[in-house]
Amino acid sequence: MTSTADLDPTVDTASRLPGVGLVKRVIAKIFGWYVRVVAMRIRDFMRSVAQALQLLADRVDRIEHHNRERAERPLDTLAEIAPVTNPRSVVDAVVECMRMAPGRTWIGDAGDGALVSALLESGCDAYGTEIRRDCVDVAVRAALEVRFDTAMHHLKLVPKKALGGAVVTGSLERLEATDQIALLDAALSALTPGGVVAVACATPQAWDASASTLARDLSPGRPFTALTWEHLMTVRGLQNVTVCSGDGLDVPRGLVADGHYVVSGVVPR
Amino acid sequence: MKIAYVTPRYGSEVRAGAEHGARRLAEELVARTGWTVEVLTSCATDATTWASEYPEGTSVLHGVTVQRFTTSRRAADFDVLSNAFFGDLRNRSLADEAAWVAAQGPVSAAWIEAITQCDADLVIFYPYLYYPTIVGLERVARRAVLHPAAHNEAPLRLKTLQSVVPAAQGLVFQTESERRLVEHLFPVAHRPQVVLGLGADPVEADERQAREVLGIGAAPYLLYVGRVDDGKGTGRLAEWFARYRAERPTCELQLVIAGPIVHEPPADSNVHVTGSVDDVTKWGLLRGAAAFVNPSPLEAFSIVLIEAWEAGTSVLVNRECAATNEHVRRSGGGVAYGSYEEFVAAVDALVADPSLGIERAKAGKRYVDDWFTWPSIAARYATFLTRVAERTTR
């Protein structure tokens, strides 16, 4: 016995009885016509469904692309007007936070690599990303690992739980509130249990007073207070959430230069 | 510190590609750091056959200890097998991939054993594509550094590489575009990385001598140097140039295509295909060219662009190639073309105003001086390797 994977639509119409073969052939033709018409309609219907799905997929692609561009645009453009350096006291506070980082530490908007360099000197394995090409070039010439990339784009590429530390700074101050929080969440997702996150920022008051007109006009957001970051880290279950602040507007549990703060927390093990 | 390179071919006669990069970096490390550097490689010089040209055993080349292993030869029908394999890559199993990797070679059990037993602080694999890297890297993963030398090609999508590439403790890229490509395909964004590139090694050469050797008189010429291969875009370049000249009968511009011939370009009286040339002739040609053209859509770095700028010549590159476009965009040392019309416009502009080429060439030279001199490359590379080695011993 042979088996076949195909369905053979032809039926046997032969008959030993006179006229019956003819009747069978007529019936087969009528049924064949009927089946063909139904099959054509099913095919047309499926084609319409496929086209509709394709249109839907194209639309979803466009929306995703638009959203992705929208999400990354502030990081690209705003980084170009962000200040390059953090005050030494902020650098020292970040270095102190990252002493306990159980693995590589990433620094967003690393500028010319001052923070990367300070962390390396302290024995921390650090690298950064930066969108300003001239800053990247300065860092690379100094043999520092600062890559030409946006913070959010880089964090999307980092495998989950791959980092021991994350320092979010720089253009963060100028993002919309949702984008600032998204950056924190992306950093947390990249951290291993026991990993340390630190947000180094200007206070809103200091930013209002010091930012250029261009930065103030074009920025969709402004810095959070240290208390807000402390709250955001606490509700995300981070441990040892600590604030170092230079002014009395926040909770002064450690000192950095006036108008700046560093908030850090540890991902639970 | 002791460093070991694993690379499929090694020797002064390999003058381009990943293996050239491996040799020059190994030699620079020996000369500038005093580190002990050894190379584990095959006896072959031809990557299409892996035929043994060198004797098996240990020798020393420019201060680098070279340990060679006899490998099996590649089957004559490999290209046919390979095309069929990549025609249906998605449905290939890991076993199928392993068979392709072995068929591509170069294969030597003794070589893989030597990699496993190697006592170097770091074992550096260069490039990703061949059997010794794909089979050997994971055996020394805690000490492994990878120079992928990757461009956007089918083998980069082998499922096998999803465990090999991320196993390396450090990655060395030749361009930003290579880094972006590898980061998008493999979970390595958190690994230590450096974008390094390679330096040029210019030799004393005279343009007139090169012209005499090739018999091209005093006519201005565009130049391509490298493998003459349709995959490198040389066939299309010759075709476009012949068309360009046919449309401009009074133009004197010539095209010189120099390098080992895999696919003979279409014949034309204004296109001079020289075959392989020696270094002196190559540098003479580079110095005398109206512009250097790299028509290849797939380059991981393109050392010859760096050489062209070092020789004071501007460049034209294929817009499809991410690496050469990156060089041109960052340096301002040339232009990219994406169609025949753009090619024509770029060449016409050079012919009409030679000062344009001179300005671009200066910009290219500044780019080379900034990023691709051997002392600065070696210093950044040594710092990077030291940091990776420190991490591996933590």
Boltz contact constraints between the chains, C-beta under 6 A:
constraints:
  - contact:
      token1: [A, 104]
      token2: [B, 190]
      max_distance: 6.0
  - contact:
      token1: [A, 125]
      token2: [B, 391]
      max_distance: 6.0
  - contact:
      token1: [A, 143]
      token2: [B, 380]
      max_distance: 6.0
  - contact:
      token1: [A, 143]
      token2: [B, 383]
      max_distance: 6.0
  - contact:
      token1: [A, 148]
      token2: [B, 176]
      max_distance: 6.0
  - contact:
      token1: [A, 157]
      token2: [B, 183]
      max_distance: 6.0
  - contact:
      token1: [A, 157]
      token2: [B, 189]
      max_distance: 6.0
  - contact:
      token1: [A, 158]
      token2: [B, 189]
      max_distance: 6.0
  - contact:
      token1: [A, 158]
      token2: [B, 190]
      max_distance: 6.0
  - contact:
      token1: [A, 159]
      token2: [B, 187]
      max_distance: 6.0
  - contact:
      token1: [A, 162]
      token2: [B, 190]
      max_distance: 6.0
  - contact:
      token1: [A, 163]
      token2: [B, 190]
      max_distance: 6.0
